[in-house]
Amino acid sequence: MTAFDFPAKLLELERSAWAALQAGTLTADQAGAVQAGVTAFAAEAGVDRYEVEMGLKRAVRHPEAAEG
């Protein structure tokens, strides 16, 4: 899988959504903001949105795996 250089804003959106999901407080607006960011990043980079989403989740949820 391709490694991406995610902008800080997109990483923060995913971190916030992940924390909210774990706490049971994730809102549709939060999830939608992450998806909009993923879609925009993928379009700008010219890559598959699914790969971007999986890379972003890996970077936030499993940073040790993303590094190695």
Wavefront OBJ file of the C-alpha trace (Angstrom):
o trace
v 0.000 0.000 0.000
v 1.186 3.490 -0.795
v 2.368 5.761 1.996
v 0.823 9.218 1.944
v 1.968 12.521 3.362
v -1.337 13.530 4.945
v -1.961 17.172 5.832
v -2.173 17.886 9.562
v -5.826 18.944 9.279
v -6.863 15.596 7.775
v -4.921 13.673 10.411
v -6.574 15.704 13.164
v -10.044 15.087 11.689
v -9.393 11.337 11.693
v -7.909 11.386 15.210
v -10.930 13.254 16.510
v -13.365 10.924 14.739
v -11.503 7.837 15.991
v -11.591 9.112 19.576
v -15.302 9.902 19.245
v -15.989 6.463 17.757
v -14.241 4.786 20.674
v -16.200 6.936 23.130
v -19.481 6.219 21.355
v -20.005 9.876 20.485
v -19.155 9.986 16.768
v -21.568 12.204 14.852
v -22.571 12.065 11.214
v -21.013 15.516 10.781
v -17.650 14.275 12.076
v -17.725 11.210 9.860
v -18.783 13.321 6.897
v -15.941 15.776 7.456
v -13.412 12.949 7.403
v -14.932 11.485 4.253
v -14.941 14.873 2.530
v -11.286 15.332 3.454
v -10.376 11.866 2.213
v -12.227 12.416 -1.053
v -10.598 15.809 -1.636
v -7.121 14.483 -0.818
v -7.583 11.502 -3.138
v -8.819 13.686 -5.991
v -5.946 16.142 -5.541
v -3.361 13.353 -5.390
v -4.962 11.415 -8.254
v -5.216 8.216 -6.240
v -7.962 5.846 -5.194
v -10.113 7.169 -2.334
v -10.207 3.721 -0.736
v -6.393 3.598 -0.540
v -6.323 7.058 1.020
v -8.951 6.093 3.595
v -7.128 2.889 4.545
v -3.792 4.724 4.751
v -5.287 7.438 6.929
v -6.871 4.936 9.296
v -3.601 3.023 9.515
v -1.644 6.224 10.225
v -4.003 7.189 13.061
v -5.019 3.838 14.520
v -1.766 1.915 14.021
v 1.052 4.458 13.683
v 3.708 1.841 14.410
v 2.615 -0.131 11.318
v 2.541 2.993 9.149
v 6.153 3.789 10.059
v 7.572 0.400 9.220
l 1 2 3 4 5 6 7 8 9 10 11 12 13 14 15 16 17 18 19 20 21 22 23 24 25 26 27 28 29 30 31 32 33 34 35 36 37 38 39 40 41 42 43 44 45 46 47 48 49 50 51 52 53 54 55 56 57 58 59 60 61 62 63 64 65 66 67 68
